[in-house]
Amino acid sequence: MGADLPADFRATVAPSADLRFGDYQSNAAMVLAKQCRTNPRALAQQVVDQAGEDDVCSLEIAGPGFINFRIKPEFYASRLLAMLADERLGVEQVRDPKTIVIDFSAPNVAKPMHVGHIRSTIIGDALSRVARFVGHKVITDNHIGDWGTQFGMILWGWKNILDEQALEANPIDELLRVYKDVNLMCKEKPELLDTCKAELVKLQAGDEENLAIWKRCVEVSKSGLSRIYDQLDIHFDYWLGESFYNDALAPLVDGMIAAGMARESDGAICVFSDGSVPPNEDPFLVQEKGEWRANPCIIRKADGGFLYATTDLATLDHRIRTWGADSIWYVVGAPQALHFRQIFSAQRRRGMEGDYRHIAFGSILGDDRKPFKTRSGDTVSLQDVLDEAIERAARVVEEKSADMPEEEKKRVSEIVGIGAVKFAELSQNRMTDYVFNWDKMLALQGDTAPYLQNSYVRVRSIFRKLDGAPLDWTAPVELSRDAEIHLARLLARYGEVVPQVLDDCRPNVLAAYLFDLARAFHSFYEACPVLKSEGAVRHSRLALCELTARTLEHGLGLLGIRVPDRM
């Protein structure tokens, strides 16, 4: 139709939900017909007639005007050959790469990471891996909480009740014990709280002794945290904590006051609504009893102290000015939504436009559908979760492969256990709450990491049974059986699925695809003998197996999950 198309019209094509209607489907004719006030089926027929027959697919019309695309087996075969020759497996790089800063994990110093850190840490890492792979420049920053009121208690405790040997053995546990004990002592002796506050004031004023203790505290905490990150195979480009921005806070607040963007209210300095957006979109207003009232963002307390909001504004400044960030993503729980709406709005008001995103997520629940805790009601430590995952995986490995050498059992148990925790997280829609269930997580059947890892192992075991002769992955591939074609169909879609992860920051899109791929492989394996076949059929089926193994390994790798050689 050429120039007659409406300027804002965009034709979209999507995979068919039901393969009876082809591989892909478009409702473009129906959308356009409504805009042009014409018959959708007639318009769809025009499109099909104009497109004609080609080497890729056949077109047909269904229902009120859907256009269905049925991909030809020969085209899938050519795609498989292209993927076998491509280390990127058909995933194209973005045409307009961005510099993306991803802020995730962000635990507090002197406290152990707990189960609540799983979501931010694992989602953030997966998004970083995918964004890097598709061609963006990614900078990961672990914005640790290393400057706050808790340090007054830790400083006093360090000087009076610290156990150096315990600190050496397990720094984070000892610092947590000190903090908890001093906190309890302050409740029993309220006057001690004033002493702790005085220690904090001395730290903030630059007292040499307190600064030295604080630096050592941060150092040993980072060492303890690094052990967990190494176990998870998660690494950061920067660890710029709250303290890094301390000197920037006062000038930032003074600048906002001078520019009329912030003003005093009851002794505090606050950012109020400027009326630039409707009330229901304004993060600085809240509705109560049918009326809108001020809901300001405090950037300096009445006592002169600064808040997370102040630090976050300074952090945004640094990431834009120093790193040249085009986009800044915060992988932080959904309850912080208002905080980030206010911060992003205030930052834009300061003239710092940018693509700022709060990548929110839900909660991890126990079997009682309440926040996941120990039986005593304490928060579950992340290290305890990982240790138990590995221990449970070891029992699965022992049951399946008792003859495996002990060192290999240990390595495989860690790969399976850590992978199970990660996939349990990444297979969920990030906005939903989910129940943390050990049995489901480590099952060898169903939507789990062990199922996918076992699928990879099963594919690779086929090649171990070959006579060792080199295989030629450039030789033609033939597809005739339905199970072969369906497996090829899913393999060819890998290049479409990976970029979609970043559309709404949803790693579960890739997790679901890998599960579908593994199921398609198992169906293919049952229906189509590989090693017992001969000639071109055998070669084609081995090519499907090879590409399945590569895709499972690569896709799981983008989720931060390794695969073992055997299980």
C-alpha positions as CSV (number, residue, x, y, z in Angstrom):
1,M,0.0,0.0,0.0
2,G,3.1,2.2,0.2
3,A,2.5,5.9,0.9
4,D,-1.2,5.3,1.7
5,L,-0.3,3.8,5.1
6,P,-1.0,5.9,8.1
7,A,2.2,7.5,9.4
8,D,1.9,6.0,12.9
9,F,1.1,2.5,11.7
10,R,3.5,-0.3,12.6
11,A,3.0,-3.9,11.5
12,T,3.9,-6.4,14.3
13,V,4.6,-10.1,14.0
14,A,4.6,-12.5,17.0
15,P,5.2,-16.2,17.5
16,S,1.9,-18.1,17.3
17,A,0.5,-19.3,20.6
18,D,-1.0,-22.3,18.8
19,L,1.2,-24.0,16.1
20,R,-1.9,-25.1,14.2
21,F,-2.0,-21.5,13.0
22,G,1.6,-21.5,11.8
23,D,4.8,-20.4,13.4
24,Y,4.1,-16.7,13.4
25,Q,1.0,-14.5,13.3
26,S,0.2,-10.9,12.6
27,N,-3.0,-8.9,13.3
28,A,-1.6,-6.0,11.3
29,A,-4.4,-6.2,8.7
30,M,-7.1,-6.1,11.4
31,V,-5.5,-3.0,13.1
32,L,-5.0,-1.2,9.7
33,A,-8.5,-2.1,8.5
34,K,-10.0,-0.4,11.6
35,Q,-7.9,2.7,10.9
36,C,-8.8,2.7,7.2
37,R,-12.4,1.6,7.8
38,T,-12.2,-1.3,5.4
39,N,-12.8,-5.1,5.5
40,P,-9.9,-6.8,7.5
41,R,-10.1,-10.1,5.6
42,A,-10.0,-8.4,2.3
43,L,-7.1,-6.3,3.4
44,A,-5.3,-9.4,4.7
45,Q,-5.9,-11.1,1.3
46,Q,-4.3,-8.0,-0.4
47,V,-1.2,-8.4,1.8
48,V,-0.9,-12.2,1.1
49,D,-1.4,-11.7,-2.6
50,Q,1.3,-9.0,-2.7
51,A,3.8,-10.9,-0.6
52,G,3.4,-14.1,-2.7
53,E,5.3,-17.3,-2.1
54,D,9.0,-17.2,-1.1
55,D,11.8,-19.5,0.3
56,V,11.0,-18.5,3.9
57,C,7.4,-19.3,4.5
58,S,3.9,-19.7,3.2
59,L,1.1,-17.2,4.2
60,E,-2.5,-17.9,5.0
61,I,-5.5,-16.0,6.4
62,A,-7.4,-17.1,9.5
63,G,-10.4,-15.9,11.4
64,P,-11.4,-12.2,11.0
65,G,-8.1,-11.3,9.3
66,F,-5.1,-12.8,11.0
67,I,-2.1,-13.4,8.7
68,N,-0.4,-16.7,9.6
69,F,3.2,-17.5,8.6
70,R,4.2,-21.1,8.3
71,I,8.0,-21.4,8.1
72,K,9.4,-24.0,5.7
73,P,11.5,-26.8,7.0
74,E,14.2,-25.9,4.5
75,F,14.5,-22.4,5.9
76,Y,14.8,-23.8,9.4
77,A,17.6,-26.1,8.2
78,S,19.5,-23.1,6.7
79,R,19.0,-21.2,10.0
80,L,20.5,-24.2,11.9
81,L,23.6,-24.2,9.7
82,A,24.0,-20.4,10.2
83,M,23.7,-20.8,14.0
84,L,26.2,-23.7,14.0
85,A,28.7,-21.3,12.4
86,D,27.9,-18.4,14.7
87,E,29.3,-18.2,18.2
88,R,26.5,-15.8,19.0
89,L,23.9,-18.4,18.1
90,G,21.9,-16.0,16.0
91,V,21.7,-13.2,18.6
92,E,22.4,-9.9,16.9
93,Q,24.1,-7.0,18.7
94,V,22.1,-3.8,19.3
95,R,22.4,-1.1,16.6
96,D,22.5,1.7,19.2
97,P,24.5,0.6,22.2
98,K,24.1,2.5,25.5
99,T,26.2,2.9,28.6
100,I,24.0,1.3,31.3
101,V,24.8,1.5,35.0
102,I,23.1,-1.3,36.9
103,D,22.9,-0.9,40.7
104,F,22.1,-4.2,42.4
105,S,22.7,-6.3,45.6
106,A,23.8,-3.4,47.8
107,P,24.0,-5.0,51.2
108,N,24.9,-3.2,54.4
109,V,28.4,-3.4,55.8
110,A,28.8,-5.3,59.1
111,K,25.7,-7.3,58.4
112,P,25.4,-10.7,56.7
113,M,23.5,-10.9,53.4
114,H,20.1,-12.5,54.0
115,V,17.5,-14.3,51.8
116,G,16.0,-10.9,50.9
117,H,19.2,-10.1,48.9
118,I,18.6,-13.0,46.6
119,R,16.3,-11.2,44.2
120,S,18.3,-8.0,43.7
121,T,21.6,-9.9,43.4
122,I,20.6,-12.6,41.0
123,I,18.2,-10.5,38.8
124,G,20.8,-7.7,38.6
125,D,23.5,-10.1,37.5
126,A,21.4,-11.8,34.9
127,L,20.4,-8.4,33.4
128,S,24.0,-7.3,33.4
129,R,25.1,-10.4,31.5
130,V,22.3,-10.1,28.9
131,A,22.9,-6.4,28.4
132,R,26.6,-6.9,27.9
133,F,26.1,-9.8,25.5
134,V,23.7,-7.8,23.2
135,G,26.3,-5.0,22.9
136,H,25.7,-2.4,25.6
137,K,28.5,-1.0,27.8
138,V,27.5,-2.2,31.2
139,I,28.9,-0.8,34.5
140,T,27.9,-2.7,37.6
141,D,28.0,-0.9,41.0
142,N,27.5,-2.5,44.4
143,H,26.2,0.6,46.3
144,I,26.9,-0.9,49.8
145,G,25.6,0.7,53.0
146,D,28.9,1.7,54.6
147,W,27.9,5.0,56.3
148,G,25.1,5.3,58.7
149,T,23.8,5.5,62.3
150,Q,24.6,1.8,63.0
151,F,28.3,2.7,63.0
152,G,28.1,4.6,66.3
153,M,27.2,1.3,68.0
154,I,29.8,-0.7,66.0
155,L,32.5,1.8,66.9
156,W,31.8,1.6,70.6
157,G,31.5,-2.1,70.4
158,W,34.7,-2.5,68.5
159,K,36.6,-0.6,71.2
160,N,34.9,-2.4,74.1
161,I,33.6,-5.9,73.3
162,L,35.1,-7.1,70.0
163,D,36.6,-10.6,69.9
164,E,39.6,-10.3,67.5
165,Q,39.8,-14.1,66.9
166,A,36.1,-14.3,66.0
167,L,36.6,-11.3,63.7
168,E,39.4,-13.1,61.9
169,A,37.4,-16.3,61.5
170,N,34.1,-14.8,60.4
171,P,34.2,-11.0,60.2
172,I,30.5,-10.4,59.3
173,D,29.2,-12.7,62.0
174,E,31.3,-11.0,64.6
175,L,30.4,-7.5,63.6
176,L,26.7,-8.5,63.6
177,R,27.2,-9.9,67.1
178,V,28.8,-6.7,68.3
179,Y,26.0,-4.6,66.8
180,K,23.3,-6.7,68.3
181,D,24.9,-6.8,71.8
182,V,25.5,-3.1,71.9
183,N,21.9,-2.5,70.7
184,L,20.7,-4.6,73.5
185,M,23.0,-2.8,76.0
186,C,21.6,0.6,74.8
187,K,18.1,-0.6,75.6
188,E,19.2,-1.6,79.1
189,K,21.3,1.6,79.6
190,P,19.8,4.4,77.5
191,E,22.8,6.7,78.4
192,L,25.0,4.4,76.4
193,L,23.1,5.4,73.2
194,D,24.4,9.0,73.7
195,T,28.0,7.6,73.9
196,C,27.5,5.7,70.7
197,K,26.1,8.8,69.0
198,A,29.2,10.7,70.1
199,E,31.4,8.0,68.5
200,L,29.4,8.5,65.2
201,V,29.8,12.3,65.4
202,K,33.6,11.8,65.9
203,L,33.7,9.5,62.8
204,Q,31.8,12.1,60.7
205,A,34.1,14.8,61.9
206,G,37.2,12.8,60.7
207,D,38.5,11.5,64.0
208,E,41.6,9.4,63.0
209,E,41.0,6.5,65.4
210,N,37.3,6.1,64.4
211,L,38.1,6.5,60.7
212,A,40.7,3.7,61.0
213,I,38.2,1.4,62.7
214,W,35.6,2.2,60.2
215,K,37.9,1.5,57.3
216,R,38.9,-1.9,58.8
217,C,35.2,-2.7,59.4
218,V,34.4,-2.0,55.7
219,E,37.5,-3.9,54.6
220,V,36.7,-7.1,56.5
221,S,33.0,-6.8,55.6
222,K,33.8,-6.6,51.9
223,S,36.1,-9.6,52.3
224,G,33.2,-11.6,53.8
225,L,30.8,-10.5,51.2
226,S,33.2,-11.3,48.4
227,R,33.2,-14.9,49.4
228,I,29.5,-15.2,48.7
229,Y,29.8,-13.3,45.4
230,D,32.6,-15.6,44.3
231,Q,30.5,-18.6,45.2
232,L,27.7,-17.1,43.1
233,D,30.1,-16.2,40.3
234,I,28.9,-12.6,40.5
235,H,31.3,-9.7,40.2
236,F,31.1,-5.9,40.2
237,D,33.0,-3.2,38.4
238,Y,32.7,-0.8,41.4
239,W,31.9,-1.0,45.1
240,L,31.1,2.7,45.6
241,G,29.2,2.8,49.0
242,E,27.4,5.7,50.6
243,S,30.6,7.0,52.1
244,F,32.0,7.8,48.7
245,Y,29.5,10.6,48.2
246,N,29.7,12.1,51.7
247,D,31.6,15.3,50.6
248,A,29.1,15.9,47.8
249,L,25.9,16.0,50.0
250,A,26.2,19.5,51.6
251,P,27.0,21.3,48.3
252,L,24.1,19.4,46.6
253,V,21.6,20.5,49.1
254,D,22.9,24.1,49.1
255,G,22.6,24.2,45.3
256,M,19.0,22.9,45.4
257,I,18.1,25.6,48.0
258,A,19.8,28.3,45.9
259,A,18.0,27.2,42.8
260,G,14.6,27.2,44.5
261,M,14.2,23.4,44.1
262,A,14.2,22.7,47.9
263,R,13.1,24.7,50.9
264,E,13.0,24.6,54.7
265,S,10.1,22.9,56.5
266,D,10.1,22.4,60.3
267,G,13.9,22.7,60.2
268,A,14.4,20.1,57.5
269,I,15.2,20.8,53.8
270,C,12.6,19.3,51.5
271,V,11.7,19.0,47.9
272,F,8.0,19.7,47.3
273,S,5.6,19.4,44.3
274,D,6.2,22.0,41.6
275,G,2.8,21.4,40.1
276,S,4.3,20.3,36.7
277,V,2.3,17.1,36.5
278,P,-1.2,16.0,37.4
279,P,-1.7,15.2,41.1
280,N,-2.2,11.5,40.5
281,E,1.2,11.4,38.7
282,D,3.0,13.6,41.3
283,P,5.3,11.7,43.7
284,F,5.4,14.7,46.0
285,L,1.6,14.5,46.7
286,V,-0.5,12.0,48.5
287,Q,-4.3,11.7,48.6
288,E,-6.0,11.5,52.0
289,K,-9.8,11.6,52.5
290,G,-10.3,12.8,49.0
291,E,-7.8,15.7,49.2
292,W,-4.2,16.0,48.0
293,R,-1.6,17.0,50.5
294,A,2.1,17.5,50.4
295,N,4.4,14.4,50.5
296,P,7.8,16.0,50.3
297,C,11.2,14.3,49.9
298,I,13.5,15.2,52.8
299,I,17.1,15.8,51.7
300,R,18.5,17.2,55.0
301,K,17.1,16.5,58.4
302,A,16.5,19.2,61.0
303,D,19.6,18.0,62.9
304,G,21.7,18.5,59.8
305,G,22.0,14.8,58.8
306,F,21.5,13.6,55.3
307,L,19.3,10.8,54.1
308,Y,19.3,8.0,51.4
309,A,17.6,10.5,49.1
310,T,20.5,12.9,49.3
311,T,23.0,10.2,48.7
312,D,21.0,8.8,45.7
313,L,20.9,12.2,44.0
314,A,24.7,12.5,44.4
315,T,25.1,9.0,43.1
316,L,23.1,9.8,40.0
317,D,25.3,12.9,39.4
318,H,28.5,10.8,39.6
319,R,27.1,8.1,37.3
320,I,26.1,10.6,34.7
321,R,29.1,13.0,34.9
322,T,31.9,10.4,35.5
323,W,30.7,7.3,33.7
324,G,28.6,9.0,31.0
325,A,25.6,6.8,31.8
326,D,22.8,6.9,29.2
327,S,20.6,4.7,31.4
328,I,20.7,3.9,35.2
329,W,18.9,0.8,36.5
330,Y,18.1,0.2,40.2
331,V,17.3,-3.5,41.0
332,V,15.5,-2.9,44.3
333,G,12.4,-4.2,45.9
334,A,8.9,-2.9,45.1
335,P,8.4,-1.2,48.5
336,Q,10.9,1.5,47.4
337,A,8.9,2.6,44.4
338,L,7.9,6.0,45.9
339,H,11.5,6.7,46.9
340,F,12.7,6.2,43.4
341,R,9.8,8.2,41.8
342,Q,10.8,11.1,44.0
343,I,14.5,10.8,43.3
344,F,14.1,10.5,39.5
345,S,11.7,13.4,39.5
346,A,14.0,15.6,41.6
347,Q,17.0,14.7,39.4
348,R,15.1,15.7,36.3
349,R,14.1,19.0,38.0
350,R,17.8,19.6,38.5
351,G,18.3,19.4,34.7
352,M,19.8,15.9,34.7
353,E,17.6,14.2,32.2
354,G,18.2,10.5,31.6
355,D,16.7,7.1,31.4
356,Y,16.3,6.1,35.1
357,R,14.6,2.8,35.9
358,H,13.5,1.2,39.1
359,I,13.5,-2.5,38.4
360,A,11.2,-3.6,41.2
361,F,10.5,-7.1,42.4
362,G,8.3,-9.0,44.9
363,S,9.0,-11.0,48.0
364,I,10.3,-14.5,48.7
365,L,7.8,-16.4,50.9
366,G,7.9,-19.5,53.1
367,D,5.5,-22.4,52.9
368,D,3.1,-20.4,55.1
369,R,3.1,-17.7,52.3
370,K,4.7,-15.2,54.8
371,P,8.2,-13.7,54.4
372,F,10.7,-16.5,54.4
373,K,12.3,-16.8,57.9
374,T,13.8,-19.4,60.2
375,R,11.6,-21.2,62.7
376,S,12.8,-18.9,65.4
377,G,11.6,-15.9,63.3
378,D,15.0,-14.7,62.3
379,T,15.9,-13.6,58.7
380,V,17.5,-16.5,56.8
381,S,21.1,-15.7,55.9
382,L,22.0,-16.0,52.2
383,Q,25.1,-18.1,53.1
384,D,22.9,-20.6,54.9
385,V,20.6,-20.9,51.9
386,L,23.5,-21.5,49.5
387,D,25.1,-24.1,51.9
388,E,21.8,-26.0,52.2
389,A,21.3,-25.9,48.4
390,I,24.7,-27.4,47.9
391,E,24.1,-30.0,50.6
392,R,20.8,-31.0,49.2
393,A,22.2,-31.1,45.7
394,A,25.0,-33.4,46.9
395,R,22.4,-35.9,48.0
396,V,20.8,-35.9,44.5
397,V,24.2,-36.3,42.9
398,E,25.1,-39.2,45.3
399,E,21.8,-40.9,44.5
400,K,22.3,-40.6,40.7
401,S,26.1,-41.0,40.4
402,A,27.5,-42.8,43.4
403,D,30.6,-43.9,41.4
404,M,31.6,-40.3,40.6
405,P,35.0,-39.3,42.1
406,E,34.5,-37.3,45.4
407,E,36.1,-34.1,44.1
408,E,33.9,-34.1,41.0
409,K,30.8,-34.8,43.2
410,K,31.7,-31.7,45.3
411,R,32.1,-29.6,42.1
412,V,28.9,-30.8,40.5
413,S,26.9,-30.4,43.8
414,E,27.9,-26.7,43.9
415,I,27.0,-26.2,40.3
416,V,23.6,-27.8,40.7
417,G,22.9,-26.3,44.1
418,I,23.8,-22.7,43.2
419,G,22.1,-23.1,39.8
420,A,18.9,-24.3,41.5
421,V,18.7,-21.2,43.7
422,K,19.4,-18.9,40.8
423,F,16.9,-20.5,38.4
424,A,14.2,-20.6,41.1
425,E,14.5,-16.9,41.2
426,L,14.9,-16.1,37.5
427,S,12.1,-18.4,36.3
428,Q,9.6,-16.1,38.2
429,N,8.0,-13.0,36.9
430,R,10.1,-10.5,39.0
431,M,6.9,-8.7,40.3
432,T,5.3,-11.8,41.7
433,D,5.9,-13.1,45.2
434,Y,7.1,-16.7,45.2
435,V,7.3,-19.6,47.7
436,F,10.9,-20.8,48.4
437,N,10.5,-24.6,48.1
438,W,13.6,-26.8,48.3
439,D,12.0,-30.0,46.8
440,K,10.6,-28.2,43.7
441,M,13.8,-26.2,43.3
442,L,16.1,-29.3,43.1
443,A,13.7,-31.6,41.2
444,L,15.1,-33.3,38.1
445,Q,11.7,-32.8,36.4
446,G,9.8,-29.6,35.8
447,D,10.8,-26.0,35.4
448,T,14.1,-26.2,37.4
449,A,17.8,-25.7,36.9
450,P,18.6,-29.4,37.5
451,Y,16.2,-30.4,34.8
452,L,17.9,-28.1,32.3
453,Q,21.4,-29.0,33.5
454,N,20.5,-32.7,33.2
455,S,19.2,-32.1,29.7
456,Y,22.5,-30.6,28.7
457,V,24.4,-33.6,30.2
458,R,22.0,-35.9,28.4
459,V,22.8,-34.2,25.0
460,R,26.5,-34.3,25.6
461,S,26.4,-38.0,26.6
462,I,25.3,-38.7,23.0
463,F,28.6,-37.4,21.6
464,R,30.6,-39.4,24.1
465,K,29.2,-42.5,22.4
466,L,30.5,-41.6,19.0
467,D,33.7,-43.1,17.5
468,G,35.6,-39.9,17.8
469,A,35.6,-39.0,14.1
470,P,35.4,-35.2,13.5
471,L,31.9,-33.9,12.6
472,D,31.3,-31.5,9.8
473,W,28.8,-28.8,10.9
474,T,28.8,-27.2,7.4
475,A,27.2,-30.2,5.8
476,P,23.5,-29.8,4.8
477,V,20.8,-30.5,7.3
478,E,17.5,-32.1,6.5
479,L,14.3,-31.9,8.6
480,S,11.3,-34.1,8.0
481,R,9.9,-35.4,11.2
482,D,7.6,-33.1,13.3
483,A,9.8,-33.4,16.4
484,E,12.9,-32.4,14.4
485,I,11.1,-29.4,12.9
486,H,9.7,-28.3,16.3
487,L,13.2,-28.5,17.9
488,A,14.6,-26.5,15.0
489,R,11.8,-24.0,15.4
490,L,12.7,-23.3,19.0
491,L,16.5,-23.2,18.4
492,A,15.9,-20.6,15.6
493,R,14.0,-18.4,18.1
494,Y,17.0,-18.0,20.5
495,G,18.0,-14.8,18.6
496,E,14.6,-13.4,19.1
497,V,14.2,-14.3,22.8
498,V,17.5,-13.0,24.3
499,P,16.9,-9.3,23.3
500,Q,13.4,-9.5,24.7
501,V,14.8,-10.0,28.2
502,L,15.7,-6.3,28.3
503,D,12.3,-5.1,27.0
504,D,10.9,-5.0,30.5
505,C,13.9,-6.5,32.3
506,R,12.4,-9.9,32.6
507,P,14.9,-12.8,32.8
508,N,12.0,-15.2,33.2
509,V,11.4,-14.8,29.4
510,L,14.8,-16.5,28.8
511,A,14.2,-19.1,31.6
512,A,10.8,-20.1,30.1
513,Y,12.4,-20.4,26.6
514,L,15.1,-22.7,27.9
515,F,12.6,-24.9,29.6
516,D,10.6,-25.2,26.4
517,L,13.7,-26.0,24.4
518,A,14.7,-28.8,26.9
519,R,11.2,-30.2,26.6
520,A,11.3,-30.1,22.8
521,F,14.7,-31.9,22.9
522,H,13.4,-34.7,25.1
523,S,10.4,-35.1,22.8
524,F,12.7,-35.2,19.8
525,Y,15.0,-37.7,21.5
526,E,12.2,-40.0,22.2
527,A,10.7,-39.8,18.7
528,C,13.9,-39.6,16.6
529,P,16.7,-42.2,17.2
530,V,20.0,-40.4,16.8
531,L,22.8,-42.9,17.0
532,K,20.8,-45.7,15.4
533,S,20.0,-43.5,12.3
534,E,22.3,-43.3,9.3
535,G,23.7,-41.0,6.7
536,A,22.1,-37.5,6.3
537,V,19.4,-38.2,8.8
538,R,22.0,-39.1,11.5
539,H,24.1,-36.0,10.7
540,S,21.0,-33.8,10.8
541,R,20.0,-35.2,14.2
542,L,23.5,-34.8,15.6
543,A,23.4,-31.2,14.4
544,L,20.2,-30.6,16.3
545,C,21.8,-32.2,19.4
546,E,24.9,-30.1,19.1
547,L,23.0,-26.8,18.7
548,T,20.7,-27.7,21.6
549,A,23.7,-28.3,23.9
550,R,25.3,-25.0,22.8
551,T,22.1,-23.1,23.3
552,L,21.3,-24.6,26.7
553,E,24.8,-23.9,27.9
554,H,24.8,-20.3,26.5
555,G,21.3,-19.4,27.7
556,L,22.0,-20.7,31.2
557,G,25.3,-18.8,31.2
558,L,23.4,-15.6,30.5
559,L,21.4,-16.4,33.6
560,G,24.6,-16.9,35.6
561,I,24.1,-20.7,35.8
562,R,26.9,-23.2,34.9
563,V,26.4,-26.7,33.5
564,P,28.3,-29.8,34.6
565,D,29.8,-32.4,32.2
566,R,27.8,-35.1,34.0
567,M,25.4,-35.5,36.9
